[in-house]
């Protein structure tokens, strides 16, 4: 069972073809990266997969249930997260902890396991030391990191991450990739991540999907091993 199955997807901006006959899949337990040179419509493909953009043709299937038979949950981080203004009242810790609340249960008491999960998520993006800072005081890159941490705290079945390591140093990136690999292999999560850093990810990923454009054609997917 695949969490994502895309078959012969094509996408046009107005009358201009951008993606043509793209097919790919992502299974539970896999850490998959989506690569391609600048302008390769990687983010467009992700948005069309999620229904944020309407494909011109083709079929997209996202599983309704996870491998355990429960409703599939999705955590998506776009390339640019929504901004938080300077007056945003929550601390980093409060915002990330909110990812542990079940939908509609904002006053649930968090358990020691919840708190440990939040700490691990913040450590993974090197933001634990700033947990008491107000979110509105952070830089754009720091806000991106805590948005990623909140998704990890939420613990979805399917992670879809668009260039999540922008602004991270090499050590932080490797720690982050290790966490993604662990999430996939030990907890049967499904990871789809857009990245330019294929060399950095080689020892962590299971598979690479690369968007390539041949002469007189639009971007298409080619599947490769790590």
N, C-alpha and C positions, 0 to 999 in steps of 0.2 A: 504494500500500500504506500503510495506516494502522498506527501502532504501537498505538493504542488505538481500539477501536470499541465504543461502548455503545449498545444498542438497547432502548428502552422499559423502562428500569430503574425499578422501584418498590421502595421500602424502607419497612418498618414497624418502629417500636419497640413491641413487644408488639402491640397491635391499633391503634396510632395511626399513620396514614399520615404519612410525612415527605417522601419524594420520590415523584413520580408520573410515569410515562411519560417518563423522562429519556433523551434520546439525544444523543450527541456523539461527536466523533472528534478525534484528534490525529495529525498526519502527521510524518514525519521532515523536518527542515529548518524546522520551525515553532516559534515562541515564542508560546505561547497562555496567556492568563491566565483564571482562573476567579474571578468576582466575585459580589457579592450582599451585601445588608445583613446586619447581625448576626443570627444565628439562621437563616441561609439554608441550613444543612445542607451547606455546602461541604466540610468535612472528612469528613462522613459519606459524601458522594458519592465522594470520593477513596478512602476505606477500602473502600467497596463495590466500586469499580473494581478495587482491588488484591486483593480476596478476603479482606481483614481483617474485613469484615462480609459476611454472606450476604444478597444481595438477595432480596426477597420474590418478585419476578418480573423478567423481562427477560433480556437476553443481554449478556455482557461478553466481548470478545475482545481479548487482548493478543498481539501478534505473537510468534511463536517465534524468528524470525530478523530481523536488522537489514537495512538496505538493501544491505549488502555480502554478505548470505547467511550471516553468522555468527550464533551464538546471541545473541539480544537480551539486553543487560544493562540493569538498572534501578537507578537511585539514588533512594531515597525519603527525604525528611526530613520527619518529622511536625512539628506545631506545637510540641510540647514533646519535646525529645530525652531519651534516657535520662540519668539523672544520673551524675556521676562523683564519688565521695566524696573527701574531703580527702587520703586516703592513696593515691590513684591514682598509680602510679609513673611513667607515661610523660610525656615532655615534649610540648608542642604539636607540635613538629616530628616527633617519633617517631610520634605518633598519626596525623597527616595523611599522613606518608610510608607508613604501613602500607596506605593505600589503593592504593598502586602495586604491591603484591605480588599476583601471580596466586593464585587460590584454592589453598590447600594448599602454597604455596611461600614460607614465611615467612622463609627465610634467603637468598633471592635477593639478589644484589648489585644495588643500584640504579644505573642508568646516569646520565650527565649529563642526558639528556633527562628521566628520571624526576625528578631533583632540580629541574630547571627547572620542571617541571609542578607540583611541590609548592609551590615558591616563588610561582608565579603564582596558585595556588589560595589561599594564605594572604594574598597581597597583595590579592586580590579581595575578601576579607572584612575587610581592614584588621587582620590579626593577624600579619603577618610580624615586626613588632617584638617580639612576645611569644613567638616560636618556642621559646625556651629555658625558658619557664616550665613548671612542673608543671601538668598538666591539672586536678588536684584543687584547685589554688589559685585557679582562675578563677571569675568570676561566672557566673550562669546564662546571661546573654546572650552572654558570651564562649565558653562551652561550645557554645552553639547555632552560633556562627560557625565554630568549628573543625570541628564535625560537617558543616557545609556544605562547608568546605574539603576535608575528607576525601572527600566524595562527588565533588567536582570532580577531586581527585587520582585517584580510581578511574576517571574518564572513562567513565561509562555512555553507552548510546545514548539512553536515555529518563530525563529528570530529572522527578521529581514532588516539588514543593516547597510546603509548607504555611506560608504567612506567613513566608518566610525572612528578610525584612529588618527584622523587629521589633527595635527598639533601635539600628538604624543611622541615622546622620545623612544629610542629603540628598546630600552628596558621595559617601559610601560606597554609598548606594542606587543612584545613577546609574552609578557604576563597575560595580556588581554587575549591573544591568540590561544594560549594554553588553557585559559578558562573556557573559551568557546569549544575547543577540542574536548575538554573534560565534559562540558555540558552535553555535547553530542554523543560521545562514546560511553560515558558512565550513566547519563540520565536520559538517553534516547531522544534528545532534542534534535530539531532540524534547524540548521544554520545556513542561510544564504546571505553572503556578504559581498558587496561591491568593494573592490580595492584595486589600487595600482601596484601594491607591494607583493607581487607574486613570489619573488625570491625570498622575502621575509617569511611568507606563510607556508612554504613548501613542506616543511617538516610537520606541520600541524593539520593540513587540510586532507580531505579524502579525494576531492575532485575539483577540477577547474572547468568552468564554462567560459569560453572566450568569444566575444563578438568580433567578427572579422568581415571586412567588406572586400570582395573581389571586384575586379574591373567591371564597370557598367552594372553593378548590382548594389543592393542595400545591405545593411548589417544583418548577418546571420550568426547563429550559434554553432560553435564547434566544441565538442566535449573532449576533455583531456584528463588524464590522471594527474595526481599531484607531482 
